[in-house]
Amino acid sequence: IDPVSYVRSAIRSVPDWPKPGVTFRDITPVLQDPRSFRVLIDLFVYRYMRQRLDLVAGIDARGFILGSVLAYELNLGFVPIRKKGKLPYRTVAEEYSLEYGNAAVEMHTDAVRPGQRVLLIDDLIATGGTMMAASRLLQRLGANVIEAAAIIDLPYLGGSAVLRKTGLPIYTVCDFN
Ligand code: 5GP
C-alpha cells in the first residue's frame, strides 16, 4: 500500500457531526497510530526538505500538532496562528466569515520577519476561509507564503480552487468527496 492510501485509510469519517448531514473527517486515528503518524509527517518532510523554508506556521488547533512536528523535523521554527484572544503580546488579526457570523485568526506582530519563507499548515481545507485568512495575515507581516498544506481537501466545497486562484500554491495529501 502506498503512503497516501495508508494515511487516507486511517482517517475516520464521523457521520452527522457536528450537525446532521455533515460528515466530519477525523484525523485523530492517524496521529494515534505511530505508523500512519510517521508516514504522514514524512510525506510533508520529503516535500519540503529542499524548499529552503524559514518557518512553519500552524493553524489552531490541529495545525499545531502537524506543524510543530514538521518544523522540528525540518529544523525550522514554528509559529502559531491562533483563534482570536489567545496570544499575550502585540497581535494582528484577520477576520473571515463562517456559516454563522465571523471568526478571526491572530498572530504576534513579531512572529515573522519580512521576506521569510513560510509554510502554512492545517489539517483540512473546506471552504478555504481559514487558510485564506491565515495566509493574508502572514502576507500582511511581509511573509512569503511558499505553500499552504493540509492532510485533507474537500474539493466539492471549492475552497482549494479559490485559494489557488489567488496565487497561493496548495498541497493536500488526499481528497474526500
Ligand atoms: P474552512 O475554513 O476551510 O471552511 O474550514 C477549515 C477549518 O475547519 C480547518 O481549521 C479544519 O480544522 C476545520 N474543519 C472543518 N471541517 C472539518 C472536518 O471535517 N474535519 C476536520 N478534521 N476539520 C474540519
Backbone and ligand atoms as CSV (ligand in chain L), in Angstrom:
chain,resi,resn,atom,element,x,y,z
A,1,ILE,N,N,0.852,-1.209,0.000
A,1,ILE,CA,C,0.000,0.000,0.000
A,1,ILE,C,C,0.885,1.257,0.000
A,2,ASP,N,N,0.495,2.232,-0.807
A,2,ASP,CA,C,1.300,3.449,-0.919
A,2,ASP,C,C,1.037,4.383,0.273
A,3,PRO,N,N,1.971,5.305,0.526
A,3,PRO,CA,C,1.865,6.171,1.716
A,3,PRO,C,C,0.569,6.985,1.782
A,4,VAL,N,N,0.140,7.517,0.638
A,4,VAL,CA,C,-1.079,8.338,0.642
A,4,VAL,C,C,-2.302,7.495,1.017
A,5,SER,N,N,-2.426,6.298,0.424
A,5,SER,CA,C,-3.556,5.411,0.749
A,5,SER,C,C,-3.496,4.970,2.210
A,6,TYR,N,N,-2.274,4.778,2.706
A,6,TYR,CA,C,-2.098,4.373,4.104
A,6,TYR,C,C,-2.645,5.446,5.049
A,7,VAL,N,N,-2.301,6.686,4.783
A,7,VAL,CA,C,-2.788,7.802,5.604
A,7,VAL,C,C,-4.298,7.958,5.427
A,8,ARG,N,N,-4.741,7.950,4.185
A,8,ARG,CA,C,-6.164,8.179,3.911
A,8,ARG,C,C,-7.033,7.128,4.600
A,9,SER,N,N,-6.557,5.880,4.607
A,9,SER,CA,C,-7.365,4.802,5.195
A,9,SER,C,C,-7.424,4.900,6.718
A,10,ALA,N,N,-6.528,5.686,7.311
A,10,ALA,CA,C,-6.544,5.864,8.773
A,10,ALA,C,C,-7.482,6.995,9.219
A,11,ILE,N,N,-7.969,7.790,8.274
A,11,ILE,CA,C,-8.885,8.888,8.617
A,11,ILE,C,C,-10.275,8.316,8.886
A,12,ARG,N,N,-10.872,8.760,9.981
A,12,ARG,CA,C,-12.202,8.255,10.374
A,12,ARG,C,C,-13.270,9.248,9.943
A,13,SER,N,N,-14.313,8.739,9.299
A,13,SER,CA,C,-15.427,9.581,8.884
A,13,SER,C,C,-16.555,9.430,9.896
A,14,VAL,N,N,-16.940,10.542,10.506
A,14,VAL,CA,C,-17.979,10.528,11.535
A,14,VAL,C,C,-19.241,11.189,10.984
A,15,PRO,N,N,-20.276,10.389,10.695
A,15,PRO,CA,C,-21.489,10.977,10.118
A,15,PRO,C,C,-22.230,11.851,11.128
A,16,ASP,N,N,-22.894,12.878,10.603
A,16,ASP,CA,C,-23.771,13.745,11.399
A,16,ASP,C,C,-23.052,14.420,12.570
A,17,TRP,N,N,-21.814,14.848,12.351
A,17,TRP,CA,C,-21.084,15.613,13.361
A,17,TRP,C,C,-20.331,16.742,12.668
A,18,PRO,N,N,-20.372,17.983,13.160
A,18,PRO,CA,C,-21.018,18.453,14.396
A,18,PRO,C,C,-22.533,18.650,14.287
A,19,LYS,N,N,-23.096,18.388,13.087
A,19,LYS,CA,C,-24.550,18.507,12.993
A,19,LYS,C,C,-25.073,17.567,11.916
A,20,PRO,N,N,-26.387,17.302,11.914
A,20,PRO,CA,C,-26.944,16.350,10.954
A,20,PRO,C,C,-26.599,16.699,9.506
A,21,GLY,N,N,-26.235,15.697,8.734
A,21,GLY,CA,C,-25.935,15.902,7.327
A,21,GLY,C,C,-24.470,16.156,7.036
A,22,VAL,N,N,-23.683,16.526,8.056
A,22,VAL,CA,C,-22.250,16.788,7.881
A,22,VAL,C,C,-21.464,15.536,8.275
A,23,THR,N,N,-20.498,15.164,7.430
A,23,THR,CA,C,-19.587,14.074,7.796
A,23,THR,C,C,-18.243,14.663,8.172
A,24,PHE,N,N,-17.857,14.491,9.430
A,24,PHE,CA,C,-16.591,15.046,9.909
A,24,PHE,C,C,-15.466,14.066,9.604
A,25,ARG,N,N,-14.388,14.569,9.033
A,25,ARG,CA,C,-13.209,13.746,8.746
A,25,ARG,C,C,-12.248,13.888,9.921
A,26,ASP,N,N,-12.146,12.833,10.693
A,26,ASP,CA,C,-11.430,12.852,11.970
A,26,ASP,C,C,-10.014,12.307,11.793
A,27,ILE,N,N,-9.021,13.159,12.039
A,27,ILE,CA,C,-7.622,12.731,11.849
A,27,ILE,C,C,-6.997,12.139,13.111
A,28,THR,N,N,-7.727,12.108,14.228
A,28,THR,CA,C,-7.090,11.600,15.464
A,28,THR,C,C,-6.571,10.160,15.324
A,29,PRO,N,N,-7.247,9.273,14.541
A,29,PRO,CA,C,-6.658,7.927,14.391
A,29,PRO,C,C,-5.329,7.921,13.636
A,30,VAL,N,N,-5.141,8.897,12.742
A,30,VAL,CA,C,-3.864,8.989,12.007
A,30,VAL,C,C,-2.725,9.298,12.976
A,31,LEU,N,N,-3.006,10.163,13.944
A,31,LEU,CA,C,-1.987,10.558,14.923
A,31,LEU,C,C,-1.760,9.466,15.967
A,32,GLN,N,N,-2.834,8.744,16.281
A,32,GLN,CA,C,-2.783,7.740,17.350
A,32,GLN,C,C,-1.922,6.547,16.957
A,33,ASP,N,N,-1.957,6.180,15.677
A,33,ASP,CA,C,-1.164,5.048,15.187
A,33,ASP,C,C,0.222,5.560,14.790
A,34,PRO,N,N,1.287,5.059,15.443
A,34,PRO,CA,C,2.630,5.620,15.179
A,34,PRO,C,C,3.064,5.468,13.726
A,35,ARG,N,N,2.569,4.421,13.048
A,35,ARG,CA,C,2.989,4.216,11.650
A,35,ARG,C,C,2.347,5.242,10.734
A,36,SER,N,N,1.020,5.444,10.857
A,36,SER,CA,C,0.388,6.430,9.970
A,36,SER,C,C,0.852,7.844,10.308
A,37,PHE,N,N,1.113,8.109,11.600
A,37,PHE,CA,C,1.626,9.423,12.001
A,37,PHE,C,C,2.967,9.693,11.304
A,38,ARG,N,N,3.863,8.686,11.343
A,38,ARG,CA,C,5.183,8.858,10.723
A,38,ARG,C,C,5.082,8.972,9.200
A,39,VAL,N,N,4.247,8.134,8.588
A,39,VAL,CA,C,4.089,8.182,7.129
A,39,VAL,C,C,3.580,9.557,6.709
A,40,LEU,N,N,2.602,10.069,7.452
A,40,LEU,CA,C,2.047,11.390,7.159
A,40,LEU,C,C,3.110,12.481,7.241
A,41,ILE,N,N,3.794,12.532,8.379
A,41,ILE,CA,C,4.791,13.593,8.562
A,41,ILE,C,C,5.901,13.465,7.527
A,42,ASP,N,N,6.307,12.206,7.206
A,42,ASP,CA,C,7.366,12.009,6.214
A,42,ASP,C,C,6.945,12.486,4.823
A,43,LEU,N,N,5.664,12.358,4.481
A,43,LEU,CA,C,5.191,12.896,3.192
A,43,LEU,C,C,5.486,14.397,3.127
A,44,PHE,N,N,5.182,15.090,4.218
A,44,PHE,CA,C,5.447,16.538,4.264
A,44,PHE,C,C,6.957,16.824,4.296
A,45,VAL,N,N,7.690,16.039,5.073
A,45,VAL,CA,C,9.142,16.264,5.176
A,45,VAL,C,C,9.799,16.154,3.803
A,46,TYR,N,N,9.488,15.082,3.051
A,46,TYR,CA,C,10.118,14.904,1.739
A,46,TYR,C,C,9.712,16.003,0.772
A,47,ARG,N,N,8.463,16.483,0.908
A,47,ARG,CA,C,8.028,17.542,0.012
A,47,ARG,C,C,8.766,18.858,0.276
A,48,TYR,N,N,9.050,19.135,1.551
A,48,TYR,CA,C,9.549,20.474,1.908
A,48,TYR,C,C,11.032,20.521,2.271
A,49,MET,N,N,11.707,19.372,2.328
A,49,MET,CA,C,13.095,19.381,2.812
A,49,MET,C,C,14.049,20.155,1.897
A,50,ARG,N,N,13.694,20.317,0.641
A,50,ARG,CA,C,14.583,21.058,-0.274
A,50,ARG,C,C,14.058,22.455,-0.623
A,51,GLN,N,N,13.116,22.941,0.147
A,51,GLN,CA,C,12.448,24.204,-0.198
A,51,GLN,C,C,13.067,25.444,0.460
A,52,ARG,N,N,14.097,25.272,1.242
A,52,ARG,CA,C,14.750,26.393,1.941
A,52,ARG,C,C,13.733,27.275,2.671
A,53,LEU,N,N,12.892,26.641,3.454
A,53,LEU,CA,C,11.909,27.383,4.243
A,53,LEU,C,C,12.583,28.002,5.461
A,54,ASP,N,N,11.934,29.028,6.018
A,54,ASP,CA,C,12.412,29.649,7.258
A,54,ASP,C,C,11.554,29.274,8.461
A,55,LEU,N,N,10.266,29.078,8.231
A,55,LEU,CA,C,9.323,28.879,9.338
A,55,LEU,C,C,8.152,28.007,8.898
A,56,VAL,N,N,7.581,27.318,9.870
A,56,VAL,CA,C,6.293,26.665,9.655
A,56,VAL,C,C,5.270,27.402,10.515
A,57,ALA,N,N,4.143,27.793,9.918
A,57,ALA,CA,C,3.045,28.429,10.647
A,57,ALA,C,C,1.874,27.465,10.679
A,58,GLY,N,N,1.438,27.090,11.880
A,58,GLY,CA,C,0.353,26.123,12.041
A,58,GLY,C,C,-0.904,26.799,12.542
A,59,ILE,N,N,-2.039,26.358,11.995
A,59,ILE,CA,C,-3.320,26.951,12.360
A,59,ILE,C,C,-3.951,26.182,13.523
A,60,ASP,N,N,-4.433,26.939,14.503
A,60,ASP,CA,C,-5.160,26.478,15.685
A,60,ASP,C,C,-6.277,25.511,15.258
A,61,ALA,N,N,-6.368,24.283,15.766
A,61,ALA,CA,C,-5.506,23.655,16.739
A,61,ALA,C,C,-4.782,22.442,16.141
A,62,ARG,N,N,-5.411,21.786,15.153
A,62,ARG,CA,C,-4.764,20.591,14.614
A,62,ARG,C,C,-3.536,20.939,13.773
A,63,GLY,N,N,-3.496,22.165,13.240
A,63,GLY,CA,C,-2.302,22.612,12.528
A,63,GLY,C,C,-1.095,22.774,13.447
A,64,PHE,N,N,-1.350,22.917,14.760
A,64,PHE,CA,C,-0.242,22.985,15.725
A,64,PHE,C,C,0.456,21.636,15.829
A,65,ILE,N,N,-0.343,20.571,15.831
A,65,ILE,CA,C,0.197,19.216,16.006
A,65,ILE,C,C,1.075,18.862,14.813
A,66,LEU,N,N,0.536,19.082,13.615
A,66,LEU,CA,C,1.268,18.753,12.392
A,66,LEU,C,C,2.456,19.678,12.216
A,67,GLY,N,N,2.191,20.969,12.392
A,67,GLY,CA,C,3.203,21.983,12.111
A,67,GLY,C,C,4.393,21.921,13.043
A,68,SER,N,N,4.163,21.626,14.299
A,68,SER,CA,C,5.292,21.616,15.233
A,68,SER,C,C,6.196,20.414,14.983
A,69,VAL,N,N,5.601,19.258,14.690
A,69,VAL,CA,C,6.408,18.069,14.392
A,69,VAL,C,C,7.193,18.280,13.097
A,70,LEU,N,N,6.522,18.841,12.096
A,70,LEU,CA,C,7.169,19.083,10.804
A,70,LEU,C,C,8.305,20.113,10.942
A,71,ALA,N,N,8.046,21.180,11.677
A,71,ALA,CA,C,9.083,22.199,11.886
A,71,ALA,C,C,10.305,21.581,12.559
A,72,TYR,N,N,10.070,20.761,13.563
A,72,TYR,CA,C,11.174,20.109,14.283
A,72,TYR,C,C,11.975,19.238,13.321
A,73,GLU,N,N,11.295,18.451,12.515
A,73,GLU,CA,C,11.973,17.558,11.572
A,73,GLU,C,C,12.759,18.320,10.514
A,74,LEU,N,N,12.244,19.474,10.115
A,74,LEU,CA,C,12.899,20.260,9.058
A,74,LEU,C,C,13.898,21.260,9.643
A,75,ASN,N,N,14.074,21.205,10.959
A,75,ASN,CA,C,14.970,22.152,11.632
A,75,ASN,C,C,14.545,23.605,11.443
A,76,LEU,N,N,13.259,23.852,11.527
A,76,LEU,CA,C,12.722,25.203,11.353
A,76,LEU,C,C,12.025,25.631,12.630
A,77,GLY,N,N,11.792,26.941,12.750
A,77,GLY,CA,C,10.975,27.446,13.846
A,77,GLY,C,C,9.504,27.228,13.538
A,78,PHE,N,N,8.708,27.283,14.598
A,78,PHE,CA,C,7.258,27.131,14.469
A,78,PHE,C,C,6.576,28.371,15.038
A,79,VAL,N,N,5.565,28.879,14.318
A,79,VAL,CA,C,4.740,29.963,14.877
A,79,VAL,C,C,3.260,29.568,14.808
A,80,PRO,N,N,2.511,29.885,15.883
A,80,PRO,CA,C,1.091,29.558,15.907
A,80,PRO,C,C,0.230,30.669,15.336
A,81,ILE,N,N,-0.761,30.266,14.553
A,81,ILE,CA,C,-1.814,31.185,14.119
A,81,ILE,C,C,-3.037,30.807,14.939
A,82,ARG,N,N,-3.407,31.693,15.878
A,82,ARG,CA,C,-4.382,31.315,16.892
A,82,ARG,C,C,-5.749,31.925,16.662
A,83,LYS,N,N,-6.743,31.305,17.251
A,83,LYS,CA,C,-8.052,31.933,17.323
A,83,LYS,C,C,-7.905,33.201,18.147
A,84,LYS,N,N,-8.738,34.167,17.858
A,84,LYS,CA,C,-8.615,35.487,18.471
A,84,LYS,C,C,-8.668,35.440,20.005
A,85,GLY,N,N,-7.808,36.256,20.613
A,85,GLY,CA,C,-7.875,36.435,22.061
A,85,GLY,C,C,-6.985,35.531,22.897
A,86,LYS,N,N,-6.134,34.738,22.249
A,86,LYS,CA,C,-5.312,33.775,22.989
A,86,LYS,C,C,-3.862,34.205,23.161
A,87,LEU,N,N,-3.407,35.094,22.281
A,87,LEU,CA,C,-1.978,35.438,22.314
A,87,LEU,C,C,-1.721,36.633,23.223
A,88,PRO,N,N,-0.649,36.590,24.037
A,88,PRO,CA,C,-0.443,37.592,25.081
A,88,PRO,C,C,0.203,38.911,24.631
A,89,TYR,N,N,0.972,38.866,23.568
A,89,TYR,CA,C,1.776,40.041,23.188
A,89,TYR,C,C,1.027,40.839,22.120
A,90,ARG,N,N,1.702,41.771,21.447
A,90,ARG,CA,C,1.047,42.568,20.390
A,90,ARG,C,C,0.630,41.661,19.239
A,91,THR,N,N,-0.578,41.872,18.744
A,91,THR,CA,C,-1.109,40.961,17.725
A,91,THR,C,C,-1.653,41.703,16.500
A,92,VAL,N,N,-1.744,40.968,15.420
A,92,VAL,CA,C,-2.512,41.393,14.248
A,92,VAL,C,C,-3.566,40.322,13.996
A,93,ALA,N,N,-4.749,40.755,13.564
A,93,ALA,CA,C,-5.847,39.813,13.365
A,93,ALA,C,C,-6.392,39.940,11.954
A,94,GLU,N,N,-6.971,38.861,11.505
A,94,GLU,CA,C,-7.617,38.847,10.189
A,94,GLU,C,C,-8.954,38.134,10.366
A,95,GLU,N,N,-10.020,38.820,9.982
A,95,GLU,CA,C,-11.361,38.242,10.138
A,95,GLU,C,C,-11.752,37.427,8.907
A,96,TYR,N,N,-12.608,36.461,9.120
A,96,TYR,CA,C,-13.190,35.718,7.997
A,96,TYR,C,C,-14.593,35.295,8.384
A,97,SER,N,N,-15.390,34.978,7.358
A,97,SER,CA,C,-16.786,34.652,7.664
A,97,SER,C,C,-17.001,33.155,7.743
A,98,LEU,N,N,-17.818,32.777,8.699
A,98,LEU,CA,C,-18.240,31.394,8.865
A,98,LEU,C,C,-19.665,31.284,8.366
A,99,GLU,N,N,-20.201,30.082,8.419
A,99,GLU,CA,C,-21.588,29.881,8.024
A,99,GLU,C,C,-22.509,30.812,8.834
A,100,TYR,N,N,-22.241,30.863,10.149
A,100,TYR,CA,C,-22.979,31.802,11.002
A,100,TYR,C,C,-21.972,32.753,11.630
A,101,GLY,N,N,-21.977,34.017,11.177
A,101,GLY,CA,C,-21.138,35.041,11.807
A,101,GLY,C,C,-19.696,35.033,11.346
A,102,ASN,N,N,-18.848,35.644,12.167
A,102,ASN,CA,C,-17.448,35.843,11.826
A,102,ASN,C,C,-16.521,35.156,12.816
A,103,ALA,N,N,-15.284,34.951,12.349
A,103,ALA,CA,C,-14.234,34.466,13.237
A,103,ALA,C,C,-12.971,35.242,12.873
A,104,ALA,N,N,-11.958,35.145,13.704
A,104,ALA,CA,C,-10.707,35.812,13.385
A,104,ALA,C,C,-9.532,34.961,13.844
A,105,VAL,N,N,-8.457,35.046,13.065
A,105,VAL,CA,C,-7.193,34.419,13.453
A,105,VAL,C,C,-6.199,35.519,13.787
A,106,GLU,N,N,-5.266,35.188,14.643
A,106,GLU,CA,C,-4.340,36.182,15.178
A,106,GLU,C,C,-2.919,35.649,15.225
A,107,MET,N,N,-1.973,36.576,15.041
A,107,MET,CA,C,-0.552,36.244,15.217
A,107,MET,C,C,0.125,37.356,15.979
A,108,HIS,N,N,1.236,37.026,16.594
A,108,HIS,CA,C,2.085,38.069,17.176
A,108,HIS,C,C,2.718,38.877,16.039
A,109,THR,N,N,2.823,40.186,16.260
A,109,THR,CA,C,3.354,41.060,15.203
A,109,THR,C,C,4.810,40.736,14.854
A,110,ASP,N,N,5.528,40.124,15.817
A,110,ASP,CA,C,6.937,39.799,15.539
A,110,ASP,C,C,7.135,38.311,15.206
A,111,ALA,N,N,6.039,37.628,14.833
A,111,ALA,CA,C,6.143,36.179,14.582
A,111,ALA,C,C,6.919,35.861,13.306
A,112,VAL,N,N,6.816,36.733,12.319
A,112,VAL,CA,C,7.632,36.550,11.110
A,112,VAL,C,C,8.284,37.880,10.741
A,113,ARG,N,N,9.421,37.766,10.083
A,113,ARG,CA,C,10.098,38.954,9.564
A,113,ARG,C,C,9.828,39.049,8.065
A,114,PRO,N,N,9.788,40.286,7.542
A,114,PRO,CA,C,9.529,40.451,6.106
A,114,PRO,C,C,10.494,39.617,5.264
A,115,GLY,N,N,9.926,38.942,4.267
A,115,GLY,CA,C,10.739,38.147,3.355
A,115,GLY,C,C,10.961,36.710,3.786
A,116,GLN,N,N,10.581,36.372,5.000
A,116,GLN,CA,C,10.786,34.987,5.437
A,116,GLN,C,C,9.897,34.038,4.639
A,117,ARG,N,N,10.447,32.872,4.339
A,117,ARG,CA,C,9.749,31.861,3.532
A,117,ARG,C,C,8.998,30.923,4.471
A,118,VAL,N,N,7.673,31.012,4.409
A,118,VAL,CA,C,6.830,30.341,5.402
A,118,VAL,C,C,5.952,29.270,4.755
A,119,LEU,N,N,5.883,28.115,5.412
A,119,LEU,CA,C,4.914,27.081,5.050
A,119,LEU,C,C,3.738,27.173,6.007
A,120,LEU,N,N,2.547,27.257,5.450
A,120,LEU,CA,C,1.316,27.324,6.238
A,120,LEU,C,C,0.713,25.926,6.285
A,121,ILE,N,N,0.276,25.496,7.485
A,121,ILE,CA,C,-0.273,24.132,7.560
A,121,ILE,C,C,-1.489,24.039,8.485
A,122,ASP,N,N,-2.461,23.239,8.032
A,122,ASP,CA,C,-3.653,22.928,8.821
A,122,ASP,C,C,-4.035,21.487,8.493
A,123,ASP,N,N,-5.084,20.972,9.140
A,123,ASP,CA,C,-5.437,19.573,8.859
A,123,ASP,C,C,-6.314,19.425,7.625
A,124,LEU,N,N,-7.172,20.431,7.375
A,124,LEU,CA,C,-8.200,20.241,6.331
A,124,LEU,C,C,-8.592,21.567,5.701
A,125,ILE,N,N,-8.837,21.539,4.386
A,125,ILE,CA,C,-9.365,22.699,3.670
A,125,ILE,C,C,-10.803,22.400,3.288
A,126,ALA,N,N,-11.731,23.191,3.806
A,126,ALA,CA,C,-13.140,23.033,3.442
A,126,ALA,C,C,-13.511,24.189,2.505
A,127,THR,N,N,-14.075,25.273,3.027
A,127,THR,CA,C,-14.374,26.433,2.183
A,127,THR,C,C,-13.110,27.239,1.867
A,128,GLY,N,N,-12.037,26.968,2.600
A,128,GLY,CA,C,-10.792,27.687,2.386
A,128,GLY,C,C,-10.693,28.991,3.165
A,129,GLY,N,N,-11.748,29.350,3.876
A,129,GLY,CA,C,-11.771,30.624,4.598
A,129,GLY,C,C,-10.683,30.754,5.652
A,130,THR,N,N,-10.437,29.685,6.364
A,130,THR,CA,C,-9.419,29.720,7.430
A,130,THR,C,C,-8.021,29.890,6.828
A,131,MET,N,N,-7.711,29.085,5.811
A,131,MET,CA,C,-6.405,29.180,5.138
A,131,MET,C,C,-6.208,30.564,4.518
A,132,MET,N,N,-7.276,31.083,3.907
A,132,MET,CA,C,-7.187,32.398,3.250
A,132,MET,C,C,-6.861,33.480,4.275
A,133,ALA,N,N,-7.572,33.471,5.403
A,133,ALA,CA,C,-7.333,34.471,6.442
A,133,ALA,C,C,-5.915,34.343,7.004
A,134,ALA,N,N,-5.482,33.102,7.225
A,134,ALA,CA,C,-4.141,32.870,7.766
A,134,ALA,C,C,-3.070,33.347,6.795
A,135,SER,N,N,-3.288,33.081,5.523
A,135,SER,CA,C,-2.311,33.485,4.525
A,135,SER,C,C,-2.265,35.008,4.369
A,136,ARG,N,N,-3.425,35.656,4.427
A,136,ARG,CA,C,-3.448,37.130,4.395
A,136,ARG,C,C,-2.703,37.723,5.583
A,137,LEU,N,N,-2.900,37.101,6.731
A,137,LEU,CA,C,-2.230,37.569,7.951
A,137,LEU,C,C,-0.713,37.490,7.802
A,138,LEU,N,N,-0.235,36.351,7.320
A,138,LEU,CA,C,1.203,36.171,7.105
A,138,LEU,C,C,1.728,37.187,6.098
A,139,GLN,N,N,0.951,37.403,5.029
A,139,GLN,CA,C,1.401,38.336,3.997
A,139,GLN,C,C,1.416,39.767,4.523
A,140,ARG,N,N,0.464,40.119,5.393
A,140,ARG,CA,C,0.466,41.456,5.998
A,140,ARG,C,C,1.723,41.692,6.812
A,141,LEU,N,N,2.265,40.614,7.391
A,141,LEU,CA,C,3.507,40.738,8.162
A,141,LEU,C,C,4.735,40.660,7.248
A,142,GLY,N,N,4.506,40.549,5.950
A,142,GLY,CA,C,5.610,40.565,4.991
A,142,GLY,C,C,6.154,39.199,4.635
A,143,ALA,N,N,5.498,38.148,5.139
A,143,ALA,CA,C,5.986,36.796,4.865
A,143,ALA,C,C,5.776,36.428,3.403
A,144,ASN,N,N,6.637,35.521,2.932
A,144,ASN,CA,C,6.494,34.914,1.621
A,144,ASN,C,C,5.896,33.518,1.861
A,145,VAL,N,N,4.591,33.387,1.627
A,145,VAL,CA,C,3.919,32.100,1.898
A,145,VAL,C,C,4.207,31.165,0.723
A,146,ILE,N,N,5.086,30.210,0.968
A,146,ILE,CA,C,5.567,29.334,-0.103
A,146,ILE,C,C,4.484,28.349,-0.534
A,147,GLU,N,N,3.744,27.813,0.446
A,147,GLU,CA,C,2.660,26.886,0.125
A,147,GLU,C,C,1.749,26.778,1.338
A,148,ALA,N,N,0.496,26.411,1.081
A,148,ALA,CA,C,-0.434,26.064,2.153
A,148,ALA,C,C,-0.704,24.574,2.038
A,149,ALA,N,N,-0.471,23.846,3.122
A,149,ALA,CA,C,-0.572,22.391,3.104
A,149,ALA,C,C,-1.613,21.909,4.093
A,150,ALA,N,N,-2.251,20.803,3.748
A,150,ALA,CA,C,-3.206,20.163,4.648
A,150,ALA,C,C,-3.213,18.671,4.364
A,151,ILE,N,N,-3.773,17.913,5.279
A,151,ILE,CA,C,-3.910,16.483,5.027
A,151,ILE,C,C,-5.036,16.258,4.019
A,152,ILE,N,N,-6.163,16.954,4.252
A,152,ILE,CA,C,-7.393,16.658,3.515
A,152,ILE,C,C,-7.912,17.885,2.770
A,153,ASP,N,N,-8.330,17.659,1.535
A,153,ASP,CA,C,-9.088,18.672,0.791
A,153,ASP,C,C,-10.507,18.150,0.566
A,154,LEU,N,N,-11.474,19.048,0.684
A,154,LEU,CA,C,-12.861,18.730,0.305
A,154,LEU,C,C,-13.145,19.511,-0.973
A,155,PRO,N,N,-12.751,18.958,-2.148
A,155,PRO,CA,C,-12.794,19.737,-3.390
A,155,PRO,C,C,-14.198,20.190,-3.791
A,156,TYR,N,N,-15.219,19.451,-3.363
A,156,TYR,CA,C,-16.596,19.821,-3.744
A,156,TYR,C,C,-17.021,21.148,-3.119
A,157,LEU,N,N,-16.318,21.607,-2.088
A,157,LEU,CA,C,-16.632,22.915,-1.496
A,157,LEU,C,C,-15.918,24.061,-2.216
A,158,GLY,N,N,-14.945,23.717,-3.056
A,158,GLY,CA,C,-14.311,24.715,-3.901
A,158,GLY,C,C,-13.261,25.588,-3.231
A,159,GLY,N,N,-12.973,25.342,-1.963
A,159,GLY,CA,C,-12.026,26.187,-1.227
A,159,GLY,C,C,-10.620,26.155,-1.792
A,160,SER,N,N,-10.108,24.969,-2.074
A,160,SER,CA,C,-8.738,24.868,-2.576
A,160,SER,C,C,-8.612,25.536,-3.940
A,161,ALA,N,N,-9.672,25.445,-4.760
A,161,ALA,CA,C,-9.644,26.092,-6.081
A,161,ALA,C,C,-9.590,27.612,-5.935
A,162,VAL,N,N,-10.381,28.145,-4.996
A,162,VAL,CA,C,-10.365,29.596,-4.756
A,162,VAL,C,C,-8.984,30.043,-4.268
A,163,LEU,N,N,-8.415,29.274,-3.354
A,163,LEU,CA,C,-7.087,29.614,-2.825
A,163,LEU,C,C,-6.044,29.618,-3.948
A,164,ARG,N,N,-6.090,28.590,-4.806
A,164,ARG,CA,C,-5.135,28.527,-5.930
A,164,ARG,C,C,-5.304,29.721,-6.860
A,165,LYS,N,N,-6.546,30.155,-7.041
A,165,LYS,CA,C,-6.802,31.301,-7.926
A,165,LYS,C,C,-6.166,32.575,-7.402
A,166,THR,N,N,-5.997,32.682,-6.076
A,166,THR,CA,C,-5.326,33.863,-5.522
A,166,THR,C,C,-3.812,33.790,-5.713
A,167,GLY,N,N,-3.336,32.660,-6.258
A,167,GLY,CA,C,-1.901,32.524,-6.493
A,167,GLY,C,C,-1.183,31.766,-5.404
A,168,LEU,N,N,-1.929,31.293,-4.414
A,168,LEU,CA,C,-1.327,30.546,-3.309
A,168,LEU,C,C,-1.202,29.070,-3.697
A,169,PRO,N,N,0.026,28.533,-3.738
A,169,PRO,CA,C,0.172,27.109,-4.026
A,169,PRO,C,C,-0.421,26.270,-2.878
A,170,ILE,N,N,-1.144,25.215,-3.236
A,170,ILE,CA,C,-1.822,24.359,-2.262
A,170,ILE,C,C,-1.347,22.925,-2.437
A,171,TYR,N,N,-1.064,22.261,-1.318
A,171,TYR,CA,C,-0.773,20.828,-1.351
A,171,TYR,C,C,-1.637,20.124,-0.312
A,172,THR,N,N,-2.368,19.116,-0.727
A,172,THR,CA,C,-3.097,18.273,0.221
A,172,THR,C,C,-2.748,16.821,-0.059
A,173,VAL,N,N,-2.710,16.014,0.996
A,173,VAL,CA,C,-2.335,14.613,0.855
A,173,VAL,C,C,-3.445,13.838,0.150
A,174,CYS,N,N,-4.702,14.090,0.516
A,174,CYS,CA,C,-5.799,13.339,-0.095
A,174,CYS,C,C,-7.092,14.154,-0.114
A,175,ASP,N,N,-8.039,13.649,-0.886
A,175,ASP,CA,C,-9.358,14.287,-1.053
A,175,ASP,C,C,-10.447,13.414,-0.427
A,176,PHE,N,N,-11.506,14.062,0.005
A,176,PHE,CA,C,-12.757,13.342,0.288
A,176,PHE,C,C,-13.887,14.050,-0.441
A,177,ASN,N,N,-14.799,13.269,-0.990
A,177,ASN,CA,C,-15.896,13.862,-1.761
A,177,ASN,C,C,-17.244,13.637,-1.089
L,1,5GP,P1,P,-12.684,26.198,6.124
L,1,5GP,O1,O,-12.264,27.492,6.725
L,1,5GP,O2,O,-11.777,25.756,5.016
L,1,5GP,O3,O,-14.121,26.174,5.725
L,1,5GP,O4,O,-12.617,25.103,7.271
L,1,5GP,C1,C,-11.394,24.514,7.630
L,1,5GP,C2,C,-11.198,24.561,9.101
L,1,5GP,O5,O,-12.265,23.896,9.769
L,1,5GP,C3,C,-9.920,23.847,9.493
L,1,5GP,O6,O,-9.252,24.572,10.525
L,1,5GP,C4,C,-10.375,22.489,9.978
L,1,5GP,O7,O,-9.640,22.071,11.095
L,1,5GP,C5,C,-11.844,22.667,10.337
L,1,5GP,N1,N,-12.701,21.604,9.762
L,1,5GP,C6,C,-13.857,21.791,9.089
L,1,5GP,N2,N,-14.394,20.611,8.736
L,1,5GP,C7,C,-13.576,19.648,9.191
L,1,5GP,C8,C,-13.592,18.199,9.124
L,1,5GP,O8,O,-14.474,17.533,8.569
L,1,5GP,N3,N,-12.550,17.551,9.709
L,1,5GP,C9,C,-11.543,18.226,10.316
L,1,5GP,N4,N,-10.554,17.490,10.851
L,1,5GP,N5,N,-11.503,19.580,10.396
L,1,5GP,C10,C,-12.505,20.286,9.841
